[in-house]
């Protein structure tokens, strides 16, 4: 697990490479290195998980140089195959196979990888070319800046690091605020910075001086799934899923560093915990699995510590109950905003950051999580509501509104007339092209279309980048069994009735898989989102309330010029008189956005944005 960065067709200096490496040192504190020649540079920050004594990056083989971020779980099999072809390896680190794999399969090398990764290959055999590939779920994001006129290309694993290159200037995307409030974070390739994009999942990018930048999409996991098996019973589906998850969890426990598990007390993380604990027992491990749960000082709604403790007792783990004081949240927000690089409207960001920090403080470099199960198996209430809508009703519109930090009706009230005229004009959609068409007219059932949207757009942008950035902020590698390609394919092969049926149940095959492994109290409890109780915490007398009031002051909003301060004041009054999840999330999202602007653009953010507009007009 690492952080990577580099450039192509750019005059990048040694000092630049060191500066960018320093900006993402937290994600790879064990070693820093880079290779640089005229016209290109590749750099790496290493978090040593596999073969700590070997695996020095960049990897080199003849005219091929590679840097790599992630984990390759099938590296032993690939190494054996490559050795049969005459390649030799000096260590057993997973990334060491990459130059040979590229020489064998060329630009299609990523099709043979099973794991989470972003890989950059510099090929100097003929015309210099840079090849970059991302994994099929988007677990390891890569941000890039491409200047088409000059041909300069820069990339990094994190946005703040990318901004460390001399040729990458931070300009705020004019549509960014609207995009963020419409989806809680930008979907697709878009970021909140103009001219900076993120490579989508399952993408191979090739950069050369002759052809410029070309992106090619590989198949995502659900696109390579076998046909839906309508004959398989729910009982058999649950058994098969349990066997599959057992194999994947077993593979993801392999590391040359201590491995723990995140246990929220809900179905998904608890099942991963149970399977991991059972695997270690069957291996005869002398060490029990360590589990981590987070809670908050005081008495707050939605506290799950009792469920997590029961799972720990049931599965025999060594349990760590992490407790943080909500009074510290305002101090944490600056760190969270900086590590994310762009606003994410889920209040769980503070908890996630604090939880992984506690994992690392306890001596663990790797943690298994239950993320992505809801997207695969249909676990969200917005899905159930969309499925329950009668034929002919507009279910897609309400479903998309559920994805928003601020519902459409409120967004229209919030925007000043000037900003509304720019972002609500025809053709200025905040969502990626084709997303709404997939929902309304795509192939398959309603649930199949929804889960495709979740996996292609929302999961990587809103969920996986958050987990990646906030775990690596504390030098912890998060491993996600539910994102393994075999699990993604299995979920896509299930008939709808084995996933979610309104009035019957959600994630039905997953619940069957967990039977006998988890306490009945966990299996039978109502679904509860793993999030911060922001509605209760965003109240007068709490530090978050004072912070929000300060950040969203009339003076600050007037200077910004895009939000009507009187509407924001009305939201505060509504939250004070009648606290609700919708109002508290809207205030949280607006506060997070303003703090992001302050972090990356300073008090002159509005001026900076206007300067860019004038430059574009003049250009």
N, C-alpha and C positions, 0 to 999 in steps of 0.2 A: 504494500500500500504506500502510495507516494503522492507527491504533487509534481506536475510537469509544466514546462513553459518553453517557449522558443519563438523563433522568427524565421522568415524566408524572404529572400530578395530585399533584405534590409541591412543597414550598417549598424548592427548591434554590437555594443562594446562589452568588455568583460565586466565593467562596473554596472552596466545595465542588467546583465544576467545575475550578478550578485544581489542587486537591489530587488529585482523581481523575486528571486529565491527567498530573500529575507522577508518579503511580504506574505509568503505562505510557508514560513519556517515551521509553524505550529503543526502543519499537516505532514511534515517530514523532518523531524528534528534529529534523526540519527545520522544522516549524511547529506551533504550537498555537493553537486558536481555538475559540470556542463562541458559540452564540446562545441567548438565554434571554428568556422572557417569563413572565408570571404563569401558573404551572401547568405549565410544561414547560421543558426545557433539552436541547440537543444539543451535544456536543463532539467534537473531532477532534484527534488527533496525527498529523502527516503525515510519511511517508517518501516523498519525491518520486522517483518512478520515471518517470512519463509527464508530459511537458510541465512541467518544474520551474518555469518562469516563470509558468505559469497554474494552473488547477485549485484555486484557493483555496476552502477549505471554511469553514463550511457553504455548500452550493450553494443558491441562492434563485431562485425564479421565482414572482412573485406571492405567493400565500398558501401556497406549498409551500417547505419547508426540508428539506434532505437532508444527512446525513453518511454516509460510505461507507468501508469497509475492504476492500481486495482489488484485483483487476485484472479488467477487462472486455475480453476479447480481440476481441469483435465490435463495439467501439464505433464504428469508422469506418463500418461499414455502417448501424448504427442512427442515427448522426448524419446520414448522407445521407438516410435515410428521413424523419427528423424535420424536416430542413430543407425537404423537399418539402411538408411539412404546414404550413410557415410559421414554424417555430421558428428562432431565431438563436443562434449560439454564438460567444463571444468567444475561445475557446481550443480546443485539440484534446485536452485531458485526458480520459481515459476516463470519469471520474465526472461530468463536467459535463453529460452527456446525461441524467442520472437524473431531475431534476425534470420535464423535458419527457416523458420516457418514462412517468413516473407519471401525468402529466396525460392522456396518450394512452390508457394501458391500465389505469389504476386499480390495484387491489390485485393484478392479474395481471401487473404490469410485470416481475416477476422471471422469468416464463416466457420472456421474450425475451432474457435475458442469458446469454452464454456466457463463463464465467470462474469465478473464485473470489471470494466476496464475502459480506459481511454489510452490509446497507443499512438505515438508519433514516430514515423519512419522517415529518415533521410536517405534517399537512394541516389548515389553519385555515379552509378555505372555508366550512364550515358548523359543525357541532359539532366541536370539536378531537378529532383522532384521530391516534394514532401507529401507523404501519405498519412492521414490521420483516421482512426476508426474508433467508434464508440460502441458500447455493448447494447444488446437488444432492448433492455428496459430503461436505459438512461441512468444507471446507478452512479456512474462516474462522469459528471458533466465536464465539458470543455468549452470555454468561451474564446471567441476570436474576433479580431478586427482585420478586415480586408479592405485595402485601399485600391480600388480597381484601376484608378488612373496611374498610380506608381507601381502597382504590382506587389506592394509590401503586405506581408501577412504576419500577424502576431497572435499568439495563443497562450492561454494559461488555464490552470485548473480552477482558479478563483478570480472573480472580477476585480477586487482590489489589486491583486498581483498583476493582472493584465494592464491596469492603468499605470503600473510602474514603468512600462516601456516609454521611451521618449516619444515614439511615434503615435502613441494612443492618448488622445485627449478626451476627458469626460464631458460630454454634452448630454443634457437631459432630453429624452425623447418627448416631443410635444404631446404625443398620444399616450404617454406612459401612465399618467395619473388615471385616465379613463380606463385604460387596459387593466391596471391594477385593481381598481374598484370593481371592475366587471368580472374579474376572475381570481382575485386574491393574490395573484402574481402573474406576470406575462406568460402566456402559453406559446408553444411552438418554438421557433428560432429567436423570437423577439426578446430583448431585455429592456430595462428601463433607461439604457444609455443609447443614444443615437449612434449608429455605425458599429455597434457591438452586438454580435449574435452569439447564440449557443448552438452547438451541433446537436441535432435531434438524435434520439435513440436510433440504433441500428443504421448508422450513417458512416459511409467512407468518403472522406474528402481528399481530393488530390490537387496540389498546388504546383504549377510549373510556370516558367516565364513565358513559354509559348502559348499555353492554353488558359492561363489564369487559374481561377478557383472553380472546381467542378465538384458537386455533391452528388453522391449516388446512394439511394436507399436500399438497404438490405431488408429481408423479411423480419418483422417483429415476431415474437414468440407465438402470439395467437394466430398469426397469418400462416404459420407452418404446422398448425394443429391438425390432427387426424379428423375425419368427419365425426359429427356428433353421433354418439352411440345411444340411440333411443331405447335399445333393448336392455341395457345394463340397469339393474335395480339400484335403488338408492343405497341399500345395504352394501352391495358389491362395490359401488362407487366410493363409499366411505372407507371400505377396507383397502381398496387400491390406492386411495389418496393417502391413507395412513402409511402404507408401505413405501410409497413414493417420497413422502415427506421425511420418513425415517432415514432413507438412503441419503437424501440431500442434507439433512441436518448432520448426519454422520460425516459427510464429506466436508461440511463447513466447520466442523470442530477441529479439523487438522490444521495445526499451526505450530510454529516454533516460538510462540509467545502465549501468555496466559489468556484463556477465553472465558468470558462470562456471558450472561443472558439478561436481557431487559424483560421484566415481568410486570406488566401493568395490572394484571388481575382479570383481564378480559380473555376471550377465547383464543385469539390469534397468538399473542405472545406466550400465553400459558401453555398452549399446545407445543410450541417450539421448545419451551422450557422442559416440559415433560419428556419429549423425545430426546432432547440433549442429555438430560439426567439419566434416562434409561440407557442411552448409548454408552455413556461413560461407565455406568455400572456393568454393562455387558462386556466392556473392554477390560474390566478388572482394574480400573483406574484407582489409584490410592487417594486421589483428590476428588472431593465432591464439587459439583457445579456451584458457582457463585451466581446469585441473582440480585438484581437491583430494581427497586421501585422508588418512585418519588412522590412525596406528599408535601403539604404546606403547613407551617406553624399556625396553630389556631384551629378553629372549627369551621370548615368550609364544605359546601355541597359537593357531591361527586367524589368524595374521598374513597380511594380504592385500596388503601393499604391493607385492610382486613382480608380482601380477596387475594391479594398478592401473597400475604403471609400464609393463607390457607393452601395456596398452590405450592409454596415452598415446603410446608410441612408434608403435604401429600407426596411430593416428588423427592424429598430428602435433600434439598439444596441448602447451601449456606447463604442466608438471606441478609441483604444490606438494605435497611430502610433509610433512604435519603430524605431529609427534611430541610426545606429552605423557607426562609422568612420572607413573606411578601413585601416587607418593608425594604428589602434589598433589590426589588425588581427594577425600580428606576435606575439604579446604578448598573444593573446588568444590561439594560436595553441598548446602551451604546455599544457594548461588546457584541451583542447579538446582531445589531444592524450592520456593523462593520464586517463581521464574518459572513453574513448572508450576501452582502454586496448589493442587494436590492430588496425592497420591502416584501415581506411575506405576511399576510394578514391573519395567520393563525397564532393566537396567543400562546400556543404550546411551545413556540420557539424558546421562550424563557425557560420552561421546564426542561426541554430537550437539551439545551446548552448546559444547564446545571446538572442534569443527570449524567451526561457523558463526562463532565468534569469530575464528578464523584467516582465514576468507574475508573478513570485514569488515576485518581488519587489513591484508589485502593490497590493499584498495581496491575491493572488489566489493560492490554492493548487492543483486544478484540472483543466485540459483543454481538451476540445473535439477537435479532429483533423479529417481531411479528408483522412488520410493515408490509403493505400491498395486498393482504388477504381480502380486504373489503373491495378493492378494485377488481380483483379476479373473480371472486365468488358472489358478488352482489350484496354487500353488507350495509350500504348506506340507506338512510331513510329516504333520501331524495330519489333513489332508485325504486324503492317500493312504491312511493307516491306516483312516480311516472308510470310504473307498470299497472297501478290500480286505476289510472285514468281510462274512461271508456273510449272505445273506438270513435274517431272523429273529433275528439276533444284535443285542445292544444296542450299536450303534455311536455313537448320539447321546450317551450318558452319558460314555464315554471321550473323545469329541471335546470336550465341554464341559469335562471335567476338564483337557484339554490347554490350555484358555484360562486356567486358574487359575494364580495365583502359588503357591498351596499346595493340593495335591490334597485332595479332600473328606475322605478318611480321616484325614489329618493335621490338617485344620481341626478336626475333632471332638475330637481329642486336645488341641489347643492351647487351646481355649476353657475358661474357668472354668465351673463348673456354672451360675452366675448368668447369665453372658453367653449360654451355649448355650441356656438356657431362653428367652431373649428372641428370639434370631435364628434358631434352628432350629425354632421353632414352626411348625405348619401355616399356610401362607399368607404367611410372611415370606420370600419368594423374593428372593435377591440379584440376579436377572436380570430384565430388563424383561418385563412380561406379554406372552405370545404368542411369545416367542423359542423356547421348547422345542416349542411346537405347530407352528411353521413347520418345524422340523427333522424332527419325527416325522410330521406329517400334511400339510405344505404341498404345493403343486403342484410338478410337475416332478421331475426326477431327483434322486438324492441329492446329486450335485455342485452342481446348480443351487440346491438349498435351502441348502447349506453356503455357497456364495458370496454368496447373498442375506444370510445372517446376518452374514457377514464385512463386507460392504459397508454394511449398514444400521446395525450396532451396533459391531462391533469396530474397523473401520477409522477412523471419525471419532473415537471416544472414546479409543482406545488409541494410535493411530498418528498421525493427522493433527493432533490437538491438540498432541501432543508435538513434532512437526516445526514447527508454527506458532509455539508459544511459545518454543522453544529457538532458532529462527532469528531471530525478531523480538527476542529478548533482546539480540542483537548488531546490530539494525537491518539484517537481511538478509531479503529476500523470497525464500522458497522457492517455485519454480514446479514443478508436478507434471504432466507430460504424460500420465501414465497415468490421472489423474483427469479429464481432459477428457471431456465428455459423449459425444463421438463415439467415443472409445476404450472407454468403459464400455459403450456400446450394442453396439459390435462384439464385445466379449468375451462379452456375454450372448447374442449370436446364434450363437456357435460351438457345434457339437455337443460332447458330453463328450469324445469321442475326439480332438478337436483341442485340448483343454485338458490334462486329466490322466487317465492310464490306469495303474493300479497294475501294476508290473512292466514297463511300457513306457517311461514318461517323464512328466514334469510340464511344464506351460507349453509344450506341443509347438508350437503356432502361433507363439509368441513366439521359440522357438529357431529355427524356420524363417525368421522375419523377420530374424534376426540373422546368418544364414549369409552368408558373404562380407564381412561388415562387421567382424567381431571375430576375434581370433586363435583358433585351434583350442584352445589351452590354456585359454581362458576358456569356450568353448562346451562343452568336454568335461570340465571339472572337476566334481567333486561339488558339489551345492548346499551352501552354508555360510551360516548366518544372520549378518547384520551386527550383531554385538553385542560387548559387553565380555567378555573371558575371565574371568568372575567366579569360576569354580570354582578357577582357579589363583591368582587374586589374593586371594581370601578365605581366607587361610591364616595360621597363626601366623608372626609376624615381619613381616607386611605391615601397613601403616598402616590399611588397610580392616578388617583383623581387629581391631585395637585399637579402632577407632571403633565397630564393631559390638558388641564386648564392652561398651563403655562405654554405648552407647545402649540396649542390651537387658540392662542389669544387673537383677538380681533386685529391687533397690530400685525402679527405674523401673517394672518390670512389676507389682509389688505395688501401687504407687500408681495405676496404670492400672486394675487390677482385672478385666481382660477376658482376659488371657493367662496361662496357667500357666507360671511361670518355670522350673519343673523340666523341662518339656517343651522349652522353648527352650534350656536348658542342655544337654539331651541332643542337640539339633541341633548345637550347637557341638562336642560331643564326637564326634559322627558325622562332621562335616565335617573335623575334625582327623585322625581315624583313617582314614576312607575318603571322601575328597573326591568329591562328585558334583554334577551340574548341578541335580538336584532339591533337595538340601539347601542348596546355596549360594544358589539363587534364593529359597528360603523365608526364609533369614536376611536376604538383601538386602531382600526385600519388607517384612519386619517392621521392619528398621532404617529403611527409607525412610518407613514409616508413622509411626514414633515421632518422626523428625526433622520430619516435616510437622506433627505435633501441637505439637511444641515451637516451631516457627516461627510458627504461627498462633494458638496458644492459650496458650503459655508453660507454666511449671511447674504452673499451676493448671488444666490441661486437664481432668482428671477432675472437679474441683470445678465448673468452668464447665459441663461437660456435665450434671452433676446439678442445677445451678441451673436450667438450661433445662427439665429434666424436671419439676422442682417447679413452675416457672412454667406449663408446659402443663397440669399436673394442676390447678392452681389456677384457670387461665383458663376 
